[in-house]
């Protein structure tokens, strides 16, 4: 018998493909950041891991969305800046403007429902400082924080689950 080992992908094609597809998101966001804004009926649902490396959120927003968040970029976004590694955007939460910084590597889904276009990515690596508390067992069930409830505020952007669009 011959001792055959599976080939090793030293080119890391999967990662190269994911990086190239994140370039599609960058191009779409550059278009959204232009003075003309997003063309036609296009709009974007951008889902990202809030604890991924490089994500910067106001403390109240990260407390409300401790794992994952979906933002909608359509009509009400301001001061969008796009560079090679990340984008920043100002959105309103509870009527107050908040700045979000999101690296492309933190994005797990990008969806434009106007044309049924979706990209889905592998889970990003979490910030090391954030991993340890998640791995520590909770001894006192009373100390487990309760998930935030909907405050009924209709003035800010809506965060929705895109589970219905996931491949099963």
C-alpha positions in Angstrom: 0.0 0.0 0.0 1.1 3.5 -0.6 1.2 6.1 2.1 -0.8 8.9 0.5 -1.6 12.0 2.4 -4.2 14.5 1.4 -2.7 17.5 -0.4 -2.0 20.6 1.7 -3.4 23.8 0.3 -0.3 26.0 0.8 -1.9 28.6 -1.4 -4.9 28.9 1.0 -7.4 29.2 -1.8 -10.4 29.3 0.5 -9.0 32.4 2.3 -8.0 34.0 -1.0 -11.6 33.5 -2.2 -13.1 35.0 1.0 -10.8 38.0 0.7 -11.8 38.5 -2.9 -15.5 38.4 -2.1 -14.9 40.9 0.8 -13.6 43.1 -2.0 -17.1 43.0 -3.5 -18.4 44.4 -0.2 -15.8 47.1 -0.2 -16.7 48.2 -3.7 -20.4 48.3 -2.9 -19.7 50.3 0.3 -17.5 52.7 -1.7 -20.5 53.3 -4.0 -22.7 53.9 -0.9 -20.1 56.4 0.5 -20.0 58.4 -2.8 -22.0 61.7 -3.0 -24.6 59.9 -5.1 -25.2 57.2 -2.5 -26.6 53.8 -3.2 -28.2 53.7 -6.6 -31.8 52.8 -7.3 -33.6 50.4 -5.0 -30.4 48.8 -3.7 -29.8 48.6 0.0 -27.6 46.5 2.2 -28.0 44.3 5.2 -24.5 43.9 6.7 -24.2 41.3 9.5 -21.0 41.2 11.5 -19.6 39.8 14.7 -19.5 42.5 17.3 -16.6 40.9 19.2 -14.4 40.4 16.2 -11.0 42.0 16.1 -11.1 45.7 15.1 -14.9 46.2 15.6 -15.5 49.5 17.4 -19.0 50.2 18.8 -20.4 52.5 21.5 -20.6 50.6 24.8 -24.4 50.7 24.8 -24.7 49.3 21.3 -22.2 46.4 22.1 -24.1 45.7 25.3 -27.3 45.3 23.3 -25.7 43.2 20.6 -23.0 41.2 22.4 -22.4 38.7 19.6 -23.8 39.7 16.2 -25.4 42.7 14.7 -27.1 43.5 11.4 -27.1 47.1 10.1 -29.2 48.3 7.2 -27.7 50.8 4.9 -30.4 52.4 2.8 -31.5 56.0 3.4 -30.4 57.0 6.9 -26.6 56.6 7.3 -24.0 59.4 7.5 -20.3 60.0 7.3 -19.5 56.7 5.7 -15.7 56.2 5.1 -14.3 53.1 3.4 -10.7 52.0 3.3 -8.9 48.8 2.4 -9.5 47.0 5.7 -12.7 48.5 7.2 -15.5 51.0 7.0 -17.0 53.4 9.4 -20.5 54.7 9.4 -22.8 56.8 11.6 -26.2 55.4 12.3 -28.9 56.5 14.7 -29.8 54.4 17.7 -32.7 55.6 19.7 -32.5 58.9 17.8 -28.9 59.4 18.7 -26.0 59.3 16.2 -23.5 56.5 16.9 -20.3 55.7 15.0 -19.5 52.1 14.1 -16.2 50.8 12.8 -16.4 47.4 11.1 -13.5 45.5 9.5 -14.5 43.5 6.5 -13.0 40.4 8.2 -15.8 40.8 10.9 -18.6 40.5 8.3 -20.4 37.2 8.2 -23.2 38.1 5.7 -23.8 40.8 3.2 -27.3 40.9 1.5 -28.9 43.2 -1.0 -32.5 42.2 -1.1 -33.3 44.4 -4.1 -31.5 41.9 -6.3 -31.4 38.8 -4.0 -27.6 39.0 -3.8 -26.0 37.5 -0.7 -22.4 36.7 0.4 -21.8 34.5 3.5 -18.5 34.1 5.2 -16.7 32.0 7.8 -16.9 33.2 11.4 -14.1 35.7 12.1 -11.6 35.3 15.0 -12.8 36.9 18.1 -10.8 39.4 20.1 -8.7 37.4 22.6 -9.7 39.6 25.6 -13.3 38.8 24.8 -12.9 35.0 24.5 -11.8 34.3 28.1 -15.1 35.5 29.7 -17.1 33.4 27.3 -15.1 30.3 28.3 -15.4 30.8 32.0 -18.3 28.8 33.4 -21.0 30.7 35.2 -21.3 29.5 38.8 -24.2 31.7 39.8 -27.2 31.6 37.5 -28.4 34.9 39.0 -25.3 36.6 37.6 -26.1 35.7 34.0 -27.2 38.9 32.2 -30.6 38.8 30.6 -30.9 39.6 26.9 -32.0 43.1 26.1 -35.6 43.6 25.3 -37.1 45.6 22.4 -37.6 49.1 23.7 -40.3 49.9 21.1 -38.3 52.8 19.7 -39.2 53.0 15.9 -36.8 55.9 15.2 -33.6 54.0 14.7 -32.4 51.4 12.2 -33.9 47.9 12.5 -31.8 44.9 13.2 -33.3 41.7 11.8 -32.2 38.1 11.6 -31.3 36.8 8.2 -31.7 33.1 9.3 -34.3 32.6 6.6 -31.6 33.3 4.0 -29.0 30.9 5.4 -28.3 27.7 3.5 -29.5 24.7 5.3 
